[in-house]
Amino acid sequence: MNKTRILKSICSFVMAFLVAVPVGCAQDGEPRSVTAEIWTMPSTVKVLRDEDYSENYTDTPQLTFETARNEYESAQLFITPETDVKNYTVTVSDLNDGAGNTIAKENIEVYHQKYVEIVSLTSITSGRPLGYYPDALIPIQAAEDAGETTVKAGANQGIWITLFTPENTKAGTYTGSVTLKADGSTFQVPVTVTVWDFVVPNKSNIRTTFHIFPEYLMGGELNNTPEMYKKYVDTSLEYRISTTNMVYPVAISEEDWLAQIKEYAANERCTSYKLGNDVSFTEERQVRLLIENSTPELNLLEKAFFYPYDEPHGDTLAPAVQKNKDLIDMLIAVAGSYSTAQLTSFGLTKEDIESIPVLITAVTPVEGLRTYCPQVQEYNTPALREKYAQY
Protein backbone atom coordinates (compact mmCIF):
# COMPACT_ATOMS: atom_id res chain seq x y z
CA MET A 1 0.00 0.00 0.00
CA ASN A 2 1.99 2.97 -1.20
CA LYS A 3 1.64 6.38 0.43
CA THR A 4 3.03 8.70 -2.17
CA ARG A 5 3.45 12.21 -3.48
CA ILE A 6 4.92 14.47 -6.11
CA LEU A 7 5.69 18.14 -6.13
CA LYS A 8 6.97 19.29 -9.52
CA SER A 9 6.37 22.34 -11.73
CA ILE A 10 5.28 22.02 -15.34
CA CYS A 11 8.61 23.26 -16.65
CA SER A 12 10.64 20.67 -14.74
CA PHE A 13 13.02 18.58 -16.76
CA VAL A 14 11.26 15.32 -17.72
CA MET A 15 13.02 12.51 -15.91
CA ALA A 16 14.02 9.45 -17.89
CA PHE A 17 12.60 7.03 -15.36
CA LEU A 18 8.92 6.39 -14.53
CA VAL A 19 7.85 8.69 -11.74
CA ALA A 20 4.89 11.05 -11.69
CA VAL A 21 6.20 14.23 -13.29
CA PRO A 22 4.43 17.04 -15.11
CA VAL A 23 5.27 17.04 -18.82
CA GLY A 24 5.51 20.09 -21.10
CA CYS A 25 5.34 23.88 -20.63
CA ALA A 26 2.30 26.10 -21.21
CA GLN A 27 2.56 28.53 -24.12
CA ASP A 28 0.71 31.82 -24.66
CA GLY A 29 -3.02 31.13 -25.03
CA GLU A 30 -2.70 27.60 -23.66
CA PRO A 31 -3.92 26.41 -20.26
CA ARG A 32 -1.64 27.52 -17.45
CA SER A 33 0.62 25.03 -15.68
CA VAL A 34 -0.31 23.54 -12.33
CA THR A 35 1.93 22.72 -9.39
CA ALA A 36 0.36 19.96 -7.36
CA GLU A 37 0.92 17.06 -5.04
CA ILE A 38 0.04 13.76 -6.74
CA TRP A 39 -0.27 10.91 -4.27
CA THR A 40 -2.01 7.59 -3.72
CA MET A 41 -3.85 5.74 -0.98
CA PRO A 42 -5.41 2.27 -0.69
CA SER A 43 -9.13 1.88 -1.27
CA THR A 44 -9.76 1.21 2.42
CA VAL A 45 -9.04 4.81 3.50
CA LYS A 46 -11.59 7.65 3.38
CA VAL A 47 -9.64 10.82 2.60
CA LEU A 48 -11.44 14.04 3.54
CA ARG A 49 -11.38 16.87 1.04
CA ASP A 50 -9.93 19.56 3.31
CA GLU A 51 -7.73 17.62 5.74
CA ASP A 52 -3.92 17.70 5.69
CA TYR A 53 -2.43 14.42 4.44
CA SER A 54 1.05 15.74 3.71
CA GLU A 55 2.63 12.95 5.75
CA ASN A 56 1.55 10.60 2.97
CA TYR A 57 3.28 12.50 0.17
CA THR A 58 6.35 11.09 -1.59
CA ASP A 59 8.39 11.90 -4.67
CA THR A 60 7.61 8.52 -6.29
CA PRO A 61 3.83 7.93 -6.34
CA GLN A 62 2.72 4.56 -7.65
CA LEU A 63 -0.59 2.73 -7.88
CA THR A 64 -0.32 -0.87 -6.72
CA PHE A 65 -2.91 -3.63 -7.10
CA GLU A 66 -2.85 -7.22 -5.87
CA THR A 67 -5.64 -9.37 -7.23
CA ALA A 68 -6.90 -12.83 -8.07
CA ARG A 69 -8.38 -13.58 -11.46
CA ASN A 70 -12.06 -12.73 -12.01
CA GLU A 71 -11.84 -10.11 -9.28
CA TYR A 72 -12.24 -6.36 -8.87
CA GLU A 73 -9.66 -4.35 -6.92
CA SER A 74 -9.49 -0.59 -6.42
CA ALA A 75 -6.99 2.09 -5.44
CA GLN A 76 -7.08 5.87 -5.02
CA LEU A 77 -5.14 8.59 -6.80
CA PHE A 78 -5.20 12.16 -5.42
CA ILE A 79 -4.36 15.59 -6.69
CA THR A 80 -3.84 18.45 -4.22
CA PRO A 81 -3.04 21.56 -6.29
CA GLU A 82 -1.50 24.83 -5.10
CA THR A 83 -3.88 26.79 -7.35
CA ASP A 84 -7.41 26.21 -8.59
CA VAL A 85 -7.76 23.57 -11.32
CA LYS A 86 -10.44 24.36 -13.89
CA ASN A 87 -10.51 20.84 -15.36
CA TYR A 88 -8.70 17.58 -14.92
CA THR A 89 -8.86 14.38 -16.98
CA VAL A 90 -7.55 10.86 -16.41
CA THR A 91 -6.55 8.21 -18.96
CA VAL A 92 -5.08 4.75 -18.44
CA SER A 93 -2.81 2.50 -20.48
CA ASP A 94 -2.91 -1.21 -21.13
CA LEU A 95 -1.04 -3.30 -18.56
CA ASN A 96 1.65 -5.69 -19.79
CA ASP A 97 3.73 -8.43 -18.13
CA GLY A 98 6.66 -8.26 -20.55
CA ALA A 99 5.92 -11.77 -21.83
CA GLY A 100 3.21 -10.87 -24.31
CA ASN A 101 0.27 -10.96 -21.87
CA THR A 102 -1.95 -7.91 -21.46
CA ILE A 103 -4.73 -6.62 -19.25
CA ALA A 104 -6.56 -4.27 -21.60
CA LYS A 105 -7.31 -0.73 -20.44
CA GLU A 106 -10.99 -1.46 -21.06
CA ASN A 107 -10.84 -3.43 -17.79
CA ILE A 108 -9.96 -0.28 -15.82
CA GLU A 109 -12.70 2.09 -14.67
CA VAL A 110 -11.96 5.63 -13.46
CA TYR A 111 -14.30 7.58 -11.17
CA HIS A 112 -14.43 11.13 -9.83
CA GLN A 113 -14.98 11.13 -6.07
CA LYS A 114 -17.83 13.47 -5.11
CA TYR A 115 -17.73 14.91 -1.60
CA VAL A 116 -20.60 15.32 0.86
CA GLU A 117 -20.38 17.64 3.86
CA ILE A 118 -20.97 15.94 7.22
CA VAL A 119 -22.13 18.59 9.70
CA SER A 120 -23.09 16.39 12.66
CA LEU A 121 -22.14 12.99 14.05
CA THR A 122 -24.57 10.10 14.18
CA SER A 123 -22.60 8.67 17.09
CA ILE A 124 -20.89 10.93 19.61
CA THR A 125 -18.34 8.17 20.25
CA SER A 126 -17.20 7.83 16.63
CA GLY A 127 -14.24 10.17 17.04
CA ARG A 128 -14.41 11.10 13.37
CA PRO A 129 -13.99 14.76 12.35
CA LEU A 130 -16.68 16.74 10.61
CA GLY A 131 -16.04 17.88 7.06
CA TYR A 132 -16.33 16.83 3.41
CA TYR A 133 -16.23 13.04 2.94
CA PRO A 134 -15.94 11.17 -0.38
CA ASP A 135 -19.24 9.49 -1.15
CA ALA A 136 -20.54 9.05 -4.70
CA LEU A 137 -18.23 7.62 -7.38
CA ILE A 138 -19.05 9.27 -10.71
CA PRO A 139 -17.64 7.92 -13.99
CA ILE A 140 -14.91 10.34 -14.96
CA GLN A 141 -16.42 11.21 -18.34
CA ALA A 142 -19.82 11.91 -16.77
CA ALA A 143 -18.18 14.15 -14.18
CA GLU A 144 -16.29 16.03 -16.88
CA ASP A 145 -19.45 16.42 -18.98
CA ALA A 146 -21.20 17.88 -15.92
CA GLY A 147 -18.37 20.36 -15.32
CA GLU A 148 -17.47 18.79 -11.96
CA THR A 149 -13.82 17.95 -12.63
CA THR A 150 -12.57 21.09 -10.91
CA VAL A 151 -10.36 21.29 -7.85
CA LYS A 152 -9.95 24.17 -5.41
CA ALA A 153 -6.45 25.18 -4.35
CA GLY A 154 -5.34 23.14 -1.35
CA ALA A 155 -8.23 20.66 -1.61
CA ASN A 156 -7.77 16.92 -2.00
CA GLN A 157 -9.53 15.51 -5.05
CA GLY A 158 -9.83 11.76 -5.06
CA ILE A 159 -9.84 9.64 -8.22
CA TRP A 160 -11.10 6.10 -7.72
CA ILE A 161 -9.58 3.49 -10.04
CA THR A 162 -11.07 0.00 -10.27
CA LEU A 163 -9.28 -2.84 -12.04
CA PHE A 164 -11.08 -5.98 -13.21
CA THR A 165 -8.86 -8.95 -13.89
CA PRO A 166 -10.50 -11.33 -16.41
CA GLU A 167 -10.65 -15.01 -15.54
CA ASN A 168 -8.23 -15.96 -18.33
CA THR A 169 -5.51 -13.52 -17.23
CA LYS A 170 -2.09 -15.12 -16.82
CA ALA A 171 -0.63 -14.87 -13.33
CA GLY A 172 2.32 -12.51 -12.95
CA THR A 173 3.29 -8.88 -12.59
CA TYR A 174 1.85 -6.29 -14.97
CA THR A 175 2.86 -2.66 -15.41
CA GLY A 176 1.43 0.40 -17.08
CA SER A 177 0.57 3.99 -16.24
CA VAL A 178 -2.19 6.45 -15.39
CA THR A 179 -2.02 9.92 -16.96
CA LEU A 180 -3.56 12.81 -15.06
CA LYS A 181 -3.94 16.11 -16.90
CA ALA A 182 -4.76 19.21 -14.85
CA ASP A 183 -5.24 22.34 -16.99
CA GLY A 184 -1.86 22.78 -18.67
CA SER A 185 0.04 20.11 -16.74
CA THR A 186 0.44 16.40 -17.30
CA PHE A 187 1.38 13.91 -14.58
CA GLN A 188 2.16 10.24 -15.15
CA VAL A 189 1.85 7.68 -12.38
CA PRO A 190 3.20 4.14 -12.83
CA VAL A 191 0.89 1.19 -12.12
CA THR A 192 1.96 -2.24 -10.89
CA VAL A 193 -0.47 -5.16 -10.73
CA THR A 194 0.28 -8.54 -9.17
CA VAL A 195 -2.12 -11.22 -10.43
CA TRP A 196 -2.33 -14.34 -8.27
CA ASP A 197 -2.79 -17.71 -9.89
CA PHE A 198 -6.32 -18.56 -8.75
CA VAL A 199 -9.83 -17.58 -9.80
CA VAL A 200 -12.53 -16.03 -7.61
CA PRO A 201 -15.67 -17.99 -8.57
CA ASN A 202 -18.83 -16.24 -9.65
CA LYS A 203 -20.90 -18.36 -7.31
CA SER A 204 -20.94 -17.46 -3.61
CA ASN A 205 -21.47 -20.42 -1.31
CA ILE A 206 -22.49 -18.30 1.68
CA ARG A 207 -25.94 -16.72 1.53
CA THR A 208 -25.89 -13.01 2.31
CA THR A 209 -28.23 -10.06 2.08
CA PHE A 210 -26.96 -6.49 2.22
CA HIS A 211 -29.30 -4.16 4.09
CA ILE A 212 -29.86 -1.77 1.17
CA PHE A 213 -33.44 -0.74 0.49
CA PRO A 214 -34.77 1.08 -2.61
CA GLU A 215 -35.21 4.37 -0.78
CA TYR A 216 -31.53 4.34 0.20
CA LEU A 217 -30.34 3.77 -3.35
CA MET A 218 -32.82 6.09 -5.00
CA GLY A 219 -32.60 8.97 -2.52
CA GLY A 220 -29.92 10.72 -4.56
CA GLU A 221 -31.37 9.99 -7.99
CA LEU A 222 -33.58 12.28 -10.04
CA ASN A 223 -34.70 9.13 -11.85
CA ASN A 224 -36.03 6.72 -9.25
CA THR A 225 -37.77 4.37 -11.67
CA PRO A 226 -37.69 0.57 -11.43
CA GLU A 227 -35.37 0.57 -14.45
CA MET A 228 -32.84 2.81 -12.66
CA TYR A 229 -33.12 0.74 -9.48
CA LYS A 230 -32.39 -2.42 -11.46
CA LYS A 231 -29.18 -0.83 -12.75
CA TYR A 232 -28.04 -0.40 -9.14
CA VAL A 233 -28.99 -3.98 -8.26
CA ASP A 234 -27.28 -5.45 -11.33
CA THR A 235 -24.13 -3.39 -10.74
CA SER A 236 -24.06 -4.59 -7.12
CA LEU A 237 -24.27 -8.18 -8.35
CA GLU A 238 -21.11 -7.68 -10.38
CA TYR A 239 -19.42 -7.38 -6.96
CA ARG A 240 -21.43 -10.34 -5.57
CA ILE A 241 -23.65 -8.07 -3.46
CA SER A 242 -27.27 -9.19 -3.12
CA THR A 243 -29.37 -6.27 -1.91
CA THR A 244 -32.28 -6.84 0.45
CA ASN A 245 -34.84 -5.94 -2.22
CA MET A 246 -33.52 -7.47 -5.41
CA VAL A 247 -36.75 -6.51 -7.17
CA TYR A 248 -38.14 -2.95 -7.04
CA PRO A 249 -41.43 -3.55 -5.19
CA VAL A 250 -43.42 -0.47 -6.16
CA ALA A 251 -46.46 -1.17 -8.40
CA ILE A 252 -44.92 -4.29 -9.90
CA SER A 253 -47.10 -6.93 -11.55
CA GLU A 254 -46.91 -10.63 -10.75
CA GLU A 255 -45.55 -11.27 -14.26
CA ASP A 256 -42.74 -8.71 -14.01
CA TRP A 257 -41.87 -9.73 -10.45
CA LEU A 258 -41.62 -13.39 -11.44
CA ALA A 259 -39.50 -12.59 -14.50
CA GLN A 260 -36.92 -10.80 -12.36
CA ILE A 261 -36.95 -13.54 -9.71
CA LYS A 262 -36.18 -16.08 -12.44
CA GLU A 263 -33.33 -13.89 -13.69
CA TYR A 264 -31.74 -13.63 -10.24
CA ALA A 265 -32.37 -17.28 -9.40
CA ALA A 266 -30.26 -18.17 -12.45
CA ASN A 267 -27.54 -15.62 -11.65
CA GLU A 268 -24.64 -17.31 -9.81
CA ARG A 269 -23.62 -14.05 -8.15
CA CYS A 270 -27.02 -13.63 -6.48
CA THR A 271 -27.41 -15.50 -3.17
CA SER A 272 -30.80 -14.28 -1.92
CA TYR A 273 -33.94 -12.29 -2.63
CA LYS A 274 -36.56 -11.10 -0.17
CA LEU A 275 -40.23 -12.01 -0.20
CA GLY A 276 -42.67 -9.87 1.73
CA ASN A 277 -45.67 -7.61 2.01
CA ASP A 278 -44.22 -4.68 0.06
CA VAL A 279 -45.79 -5.90 -3.20
CA SER A 280 -49.50 -5.94 -4.00
CA PHE A 281 -49.91 -9.74 -3.90
CA THR A 282 -49.76 -11.75 -0.71
CA GLU A 283 -46.79 -13.59 0.74
CA GLU A 284 -48.59 -16.88 0.18
CA ARG A 285 -49.17 -15.96 -3.46
CA GLN A 286 -45.47 -15.17 -3.85
CA VAL A 287 -44.51 -18.59 -2.47
CA ARG A 288 -46.98 -20.35 -4.76
CA LEU A 289 -45.67 -18.45 -7.78
CA LEU A 290 -42.16 -19.60 -6.96
CA ILE A 291 -43.26 -23.20 -6.41
CA GLU A 292 -45.32 -23.50 -9.57
CA ASN A 293 -42.68 -21.87 -11.77
CA SER A 294 -39.76 -23.88 -10.42
CA THR A 295 -38.26 -26.63 -12.55
CA PRO A 296 -35.80 -29.43 -11.80
CA GLU A 297 -33.19 -27.17 -13.44
CA LEU A 298 -34.10 -23.94 -11.59
CA ASN A 299 -35.30 -23.96 -7.98
CA LEU A 300 -36.90 -20.55 -7.35
CA LEU A 301 -37.24 -21.21 -3.60
CA GLU A 302 -33.54 -21.81 -2.97
CA LYS A 303 -32.63 -18.12 -2.63
CA ALA A 304 -35.92 -16.85 -1.18
CA PHE A 305 -36.31 -15.56 2.38
CA PHE A 306 -38.66 -13.44 4.47
CA TYR A 307 -37.55 -10.35 6.38
CA PRO A 308 -40.69 -9.03 8.11
CA TYR A 309 -39.13 -7.03 10.97
CA ASP A 310 -35.91 -5.11 11.48
CA GLU A 311 -34.59 -5.05 15.08
CA PRO A 312 -37.95 -5.33 16.86
CA HIS A 313 -38.03 -4.24 20.49
CA GLY A 314 -40.53 -2.80 22.92
CA ASP A 315 -43.96 -2.55 21.33
CA THR A 316 -42.79 -4.11 18.06
CA LEU A 317 -41.41 -7.31 19.59
CA ALA A 318 -44.77 -9.06 20.10
CA PRO A 319 -45.96 -8.37 16.52
CA ALA A 320 -42.61 -9.68 15.24
CA VAL A 321 -43.01 -12.90 17.21
CA GLN A 322 -46.55 -13.34 15.86
CA LYS A 323 -45.47 -12.58 12.27
CA ASN A 324 -42.71 -15.15 12.52
CA LYS A 325 -45.25 -17.77 13.68
CA ASP A 326 -47.76 -16.82 10.96
CA LEU A 327 -45.17 -17.14 8.19
CA ILE A 328 -43.99 -20.54 9.40
CA ASP A 329 -47.59 -21.78 9.69
CA MET A 330 -48.28 -20.50 6.17
CA LEU A 331 -45.24 -22.30 4.74
CA ILE A 332 -46.25 -25.57 6.38
CA ALA A 333 -49.82 -25.23 5.07
CA VAL A 334 -48.68 -24.39 1.54
CA ALA A 335 -46.26 -27.33 1.51
CA GLY A 336 -49.10 -29.64 2.53
CA SER A 337 -51.37 -28.42 -0.26
CA TYR A 338 -49.24 -30.01 -2.99
CA SER A 339 -48.88 -33.70 -3.65
CA THR A 340 -45.48 -35.36 -3.79
CA ALA A 341 -45.96 -35.90 -7.52
CA GLN A 342 -46.70 -32.21 -8.10
CA LEU A 343 -43.65 -31.12 -6.16
CA THR A 344 -41.47 -33.64 -7.98
CA SER A 345 -42.54 -32.14 -11.30
CA PHE A 346 -41.33 -28.77 -10.02
CA GLY A 347 -38.06 -30.27 -8.77
CA LEU A 348 -39.07 -29.54 -5.15
CA THR A 349 -39.83 -31.25 -1.85
CA LYS A 350 -42.06 -30.20 1.03
CA GLU A 351 -38.91 -29.45 3.01
CA ASP A 352 -37.84 -26.91 0.36
CA ILE A 353 -41.02 -24.96 1.09
CA GLU A 354 -41.15 -25.37 4.86
CA SER A 355 -37.51 -24.35 5.33
CA ILE A 356 -37.63 -20.95 3.60
CA PRO A 357 -35.76 -18.73 6.11
CA VAL A 358 -37.61 -16.15 8.17
CA LEU A 359 -35.03 -13.52 9.09
CA ILE A 360 -35.62 -11.07 11.94
CA THR A 361 -32.67 -9.00 13.13
CA ALA A 362 -33.66 -9.46 16.75
CA VAL A 363 -31.52 -8.25 19.64
CA THR A 364 -33.57 -10.29 22.13
CA PRO A 365 -34.54 -13.96 21.72
CA VAL A 366 -37.64 -14.76 19.69
CA GLU A 367 -39.07 -18.22 20.30
CA GLY A 368 -39.25 -20.28 17.12
CA LEU A 369 -37.27 -17.82 15.02
CA ARG A 370 -35.74 -19.49 11.96
CA THR A 371 -32.77 -17.15 11.56
CA TYR A 372 -31.44 -15.24 14.56
CA CYS A 373 -29.40 -12.20 13.50
CA PRO A 374 -28.42 -9.93 16.40
CA GLN A 375 -26.16 -6.93 16.19
CA VAL A 376 -22.51 -7.87 16.45
CA GLN A 377 -21.98 -6.21 19.84
CA GLU A 378 -24.60 -8.58 21.27
CA TYR A 379 -22.13 -11.49 21.29
CA ASN A 380 -18.65 -9.99 21.47
CA THR A 381 -17.79 -11.46 24.90
CA PRO A 382 -17.69 -15.10 26.10
CA ALA A 383 -20.74 -14.55 28.31
CA LEU A 384 -22.76 -13.04 25.48
CA ARG A 385 -21.69 -15.79 23.08
CA GLU A 386 -22.96 -18.36 25.59
CA LYS A 387 -26.30 -16.55 25.68
CA TYR A 388 -26.29 -16.45 21.85
CA ALA A 389 -25.83 -20.23 21.75
CA GLN A 390 -28.86 -20.61 24.02
CA TYR A 391 -30.96 -18.44 21.69
Helices and strands as residue ranges (DSSP letters): E 7-8, E 36-42, G 54-56, E 63-69, E 71-81, E 88-92, E 95-96, E 102-103, G 105-107, E 108-118, E 131-139, H 140-145, E 157-165, E 172-182, E 185-199, H 214-218, H 226-238, H 254-265, E 273-275, H 283-292, E 304-309, G 314-316, H 317-336, H 340-345, H 350-354, E 358-360, E 371-372, G 376-379, H 382-390
